[in-house]
Amino acid sequence: DVAKGQLVLKKGTVVRPAEAGVIASLGLGKVWVVRRPVIAVLATGDELTGVGEPLKPGKIYNSNTYSVAALTMKYGAIPKVLGIARDSVESLTDKIRQAWEADLLLTSGGVSAGDYDIVKNVLASEGEIGFWTVRMKPGKPLAFGMIRGRGKKGEEKLIPHLGLPGNPVSSMVTFEIFVRSAIYKMMGKKVLPKPLIDAVVEEPVVNTDGRRFYARVIVSKRDGKYYARLTGNQGSGVLTSMSLANGLVIVPEDKKQLSTGETAKVMMLD
């Protein structure tokens, strides 16, 4: 199959089933790989209730922890679920410090305009915020920064932090665009973007406020062409719009509407 002295698998190759078989065919029991990053997942907010608990008036169930942890696993990283941090300096500080040994901290909630400033203040005191808000919809209140942490031997280190929006659709969309790329980079992968296709939109997609709009769509193929239709209500709290979707049609920030029959770029989710 291979000649003596031949390079079989170069550095940076993803070990798929075929590569695992090739490695075994050479009699190798172990190879050096990039380890999977550990991602700390933390939801924030007094309004959150744990799954399985009684839901009181004014409360919502904590769905973000589960969708974000599942996305983390989908893209090959290891989630470290920290639970819920309440809207107090003490609770949030304690939870963030439980992430000290992780490779990346993901928080959801608490960074929107009008939310409690506790999250931003604690993140600033535990590290630094590099930027806050991006020109996209859903997902405008996205924060990025660094958290001061410690390794297993007590050495100081900086942990990248991405503060995802609290709305569940916004949290998932920003994960697909930003967090997935970060995880892939940490794993040594070279191809970071998700696949893009050209699809004909089957109904108008309106962009209301000059941000890049990622609308949830169902993509199908007919007569050699891809077609995309909306999954329904596009509100950032309508989580079923993500459950039904297999792609995100992209409306550029300088375009107010995609018209029926127009061809647009779609970022595929599946």
N, C-alpha and C positions, 0 to 999 in steps of 0.2 A: 504493500500500500504506500509506504513512504521509504525513501532511501536514507541510508546512514548519513548523518550530517545535515539533513534537510530540516529547515524550520517548519514545525508543524502548526503551532498556534502562537501567534505573536502577541506581545503585550497589548492589552486593551480589547482583546477578543472576548465577546460575551460567551459564557459557557452555557450553551443550549444543550438539548438532549444529544445532538450529533457530536458536539465537542466532548461531552462527558464520555460518550462511547469511544471516541478517538483516544482520549486520555487513558481509558481502561485498556484499550487495545495495545498500548505501549507498555502496559504493566505498571502504570503509575497509580499509587493509592492516594497521593495528595499532590496538589499544585498550589502555588501562591495565587491568591485572589485579593481583590479589594473587598473588605468586609462591608456588610450591610450597615448603613448608618442607623443609629437609634434616635428616633424622633419623639420628643416629649410633646404630648397633646393636652392642652389645658383649656377648658371652657370657663368663661367668667360671667358673673352676674347674679344678683339676688333673685332675679325672676326665674331662674332655672330650677327645675325639679328633676331628680334622678328618675330614670326609667324604672317602672314598677312601684313607684311611690304614689300616694293619692295626690291628685292635681287640685290645688286650691285656687280660688279666684285670683286672677291677675298673674298667674304663673304659666309657664310653658315647659314642656319636656325638653331635656337636653339632647337634641338630635345631632348637634355638630360634632360632639365627641365621637359618635359612631360613624358618621360619614367621613370625617377626617381621618380617623384611625383606619377605616377600611381602605381609603384611598392610599394611605401610607403603605399598607400591606400590598395593595395592588401594584404599586410601582417599586416594590422590592425592599423597602426599608422596614424597620422594626418599631412599631409604636410603643411608647411608654405612656400609658394613660394616667394622668394626674388627677382626673376628676374635675370638680367645680371649685373655682375660687370665688368667694363672695366679695361684695363691694366694700372691702375694708383694706387698709394698708397692710394690716397684720396677716390676713388670710392670703392675699395675693403674694406678698413677699415670701411667706412660707411655701406656697405652691411653686413659685418660680425657683426657689432654692432647691426644691426636689428635682429640678431639671439640670442641676449642675453637671452631672456626668453624661448628659445627652450630647448628641452632635448638632442638634437643631431644636429650637423651641418654637412650637406653634401655639398661639393663643387665638381664641375666637371671641369677639365681642369687646365692648368697652372702648373702642377707638373712633366711633362715629361722632360727628358734630352733635352736641347736645347730650351725649352720654356722660356718665361720671368721668371726671378727669383722673380718677384714682389710678386707672390702668396706665395711662401715659406717664403720670408722675412716678409711679413705682418703677416702671420700666426705665425711666430716666435715672432714677436713683440707683438701680441695680446695674446700670450700663449706660447705653446711649441710643438715641433714636436717630437713624440716618435720614429717613424721610417719612412723610405721612401724607397719604392720599395719592391716588393715581387717576388719570383721566380715562376711566372706563366705567361701563355699566353692564351688569351689576358688579360691585366691588370697589367703589371709590375709596372708602376708608381703610386702605391697606397700609400697615406700618412695617418698616424694616429697621432693624438696629442690631446691637450686640449686647449680650448679657455677660457679666463677669461670673465665671464659674470655677470649679475645681475638678481636676481629674481624679482617678482612683487612688493616686499616690499623694494627693493633696496639692499638686502643682496648680498654679493659676492658669486659666485659659479663658478665651473668649468664645462664647456660643452664639452663632447667628440666631436671630429671632425674627420671625414673620408674624405680625399681628393681623389675623384674618378678620373680616367683618363678622358681625354677629348674625346677620340674616343668613339663613341656611343655604340659599342658592348662591349668594355672594361668596360665602365661605368655600363652597365647592368649586365655583368658577375660578376664583383666584388661586385655589390649590392647583387646578389643572394648568394654569398659565405660568405661575411663579414657582410653587413648591415642587411640582413634578420635575421641573428643570434643575432645581437645586439638588434634589435627591439624585437625579441621574448624574449630575456633575460630581457629587460626592462618591458615587459608585464607579467613577472613571469612564462613564459612557460618553461617546462623542456626538451622537445624534440626539439633541435635546428637544427640538420642537415636536409637537404632535403633527400627524399627517394632515395636510390641507387638500381639499378637493374643490372643483368648480361644480356648483349645483344651481339649478334653476329654481327660484323661489316661487311657490304656488299661491302666495297671498302677500299683500303689502306688509313690510316690516318697517315700522315708524321709529325713527331715532329722535327723541324729543329735546335733548339738552346738550348737544355738542360734545358728547363723550363717545369713545369707541364702544359700540353696543354688541354684546354677545348674546344673541337670542337663541333659546333652546328650540331645536328642530328635530323632526324625524326625517331622516334621509332614506330614500328608496331609489332603486335603479330600474329604469324602463327604457327600452329601445336604445340601449347604449348610453343613456344620459342619466345623471344624478338629479333628483328633485328633492326639495326641502320644504316642509310645511311646519308651521309653528305647533308647539305642543299645547297651546292654549294660553291661559293667563300667564303673563311674563313677570309678575311681581316677584321681588326678591325673597318673599316669604313663602312662595308657593313651591314647596320642595318637590311635589309631584311633577313639576315641569322639568326637573332634572331626571326623575325616575323614568319618564317617558322618552327622553331624548337620547339620540345616539350621536348628535353633533351640535355644534354651536355655529350659527351663521354670523359672520362678522360684518357689521355695518360701520364703515369708517367714520371717524369723528366729524369729518367735514361733509358728511352726506346725511340728509334729513330723512330719506326714505329709500328702501328698496321696493321697486314696483313689481307687480305680478309679471312673471315671465323674464325678469332680469336675472342675469347670472352673477353669482356672488361666491366668495370664498367661504368654505365651511371647515371648521376645525373638528375633526372626527374624535368622538369620545370612545367609541368602540370600533 
